[in-house]
Amino acid sequence: MSLVKLEANELAVQSALAAKVKSLQRPRPLLLAIGEHLAETTRMRFVESRAPDGSRWASNSQTTMERYIGERGGYSKKTGRIISRGAALAQNKKPLVGATRQLGSQILYQATDAVLQVGSNRIQAAVLQYGADKGSLGGGAPWGDIPARPYLGLSAGDRSAIVELIAGYLE
């Protein structure tokens, strides 16, 4: 086996290599591009009701559905039975998507030269990501367990896209 030794004596080659090394030391532009991608794919999970691994989120509980429909006038005031408006609300209600749609629409990211963070500043974000046991919220959610519905994380498609973003950044 023979070894090949390459020396970069030309100023243009040395400058190009120095620029790449410098860009790798301060990868904030790359991290921002990855953050934008992850924020967008995370928002899409709310449309699809799917976790990063592709699994479907747990359905809304009966209590959640009754409260959601009741808060929006989905029951007859005379009989207390669900009306057509309520039935339509029930049919279209997705897990993690409330009336304001803030959790799914406010996926934020920030980057430094060393760290990328993607997430939400909504108060309910951690409970919905990890779930909670009945009564564990100090007075909140006394009606029952809240199943974890992961929305943050990397999907297989995210991983591929990140590799492509890195390759493009290094070109």
N, C-alpha and C positions, 0 to 999 in steps of 0.2 A: 504494500500500500504506500502510495506516495502522498506527501503533504504538500499543500499549496499555501504559500504565504503571500498575502496581499498587503501591500503598503499603499496608503492613500497619501501621496505626496502633493497632489494637486490641490491648490487652494479652494477650488470650487467644491471638490469632494469633501474636504475637511470642513468647510463651512456648512455644507448640507448635513453632514453627520452631526456637527455641533448643534445645529438647529433642531434635529430630531431628538438628541439627548436632552436639550433644553425643554422641548415640548413634553417629553416624558416626565420631567421633573415638576412640571406645572400642568397637570392634565385637566384642569378645571373646564376648559371648553369641551373636552370629551365627556366628562362627567355630566355637564349640563345637557349635552345631546342625549346621553343615556337616561338622565332624569326626565327629559321631555317624553322620550319613548315610553318609559315605565309609567308615567302619569297618564298618558293616553291609553295604554293597554289596561291599566287599572280601572279607568273610567268605563271602559268597554265591558269589564266584568259585571258592572251593575246592570248593563243592558242584557247580558247573557245569563246573569245569576249563577256564575261559575267561579270557583276558586282557581288559583294559579295552576293547580295540578289538573284542572279540567273537570273536577267533580262538581255536581250541582249543589248549590246551597240548600240547607234545610228549609223546608217550607215555613211560612208564618204559622204561629200557633193560632188556635181558635180564639183565644183571648185577644191577641194582636189584631186579628181580622175583625172581631166584633167592635173593638175600640175604633179602628180605622174607619169602618163603615158608619158607625154611630156618630163619630165626629164630623162626618160629611153628609149627614142627613140621609143615610141609606135605609132607614127604617121608617115604617108608617107610624105617625104620631097617634093614630087611632088604635091600631091593632098591635103595634110593636113588632110586626113582622117585616122581613126584608122586602124592599120594593125593587123595581127594575133598576133604578139608579144604584142601589146597594149591591145588586147582583153584578152589575157591570164593574163597580169598584172592586168587588171581591175577585172577579175574573182577571182584572188587570193589575192587581197588587202583587208586586215582586218583593222578595225578602230584601232587607236593607234599604229599600227605597221608600222614604217617607214623603209627606206632602211637599216639603221644601226641596227635596232631592239634593240637599247640601252635602251629605257624606260622599256620594258618588261624583258630584260635580266639583268638589273642592279637594282634589288630590294635589298635594303640593310637593315640591322638591327644592332642595337647596344643595349646593356643592361648594366645597373648598378645593384646594389643591390636593387634599388627601382623602376626603370623605364625601360620599353622596348619600343624602337622606331623602326618602320618599315616604309620604304618609299623609295623615290628616290631623288637623288641630281640633276637630269636632269632639265634643265631650264623650260621645258614645262610641268613638272609633275603636278604642281598645276592647271594650266589652263585645262589640260585634265581631272583631277579628279573633278574639280568643274565647269568647263565651263567658258565662258566669253562672254560678250555682244559685238557686233560690235563696234569697235573703243575704247573699254575700256582698251586696252593694250598699250596706248600711242604710237600710230603709227603702232602697230602690228595688224595683223588680221583685216584689214579694209574691207575685202570682206564679212563679215557676222558674225553672232553669232556662237560660238563654243559650242555645247551641252556638258553638263557634262557626262563623261563616267567614273563613279567611278570604280577604280580597287583596291584601298586600303580599307580594312575593314574586318570584320569577317563574314564568311558564317556560316550557320548552321553546316556544317561539321567541320569548324575551331573550333567552340565552343565545339563540342564533342571531338575533338582531344586534345584541351587544357585541358579539364577535365581529359582525359586519361593520359596526360603528368603529370598533377598535382598529380593524384593518384599514378602513377609510381614513382614520385619523393618522395612521402611520404612513400612509402613501404620500 
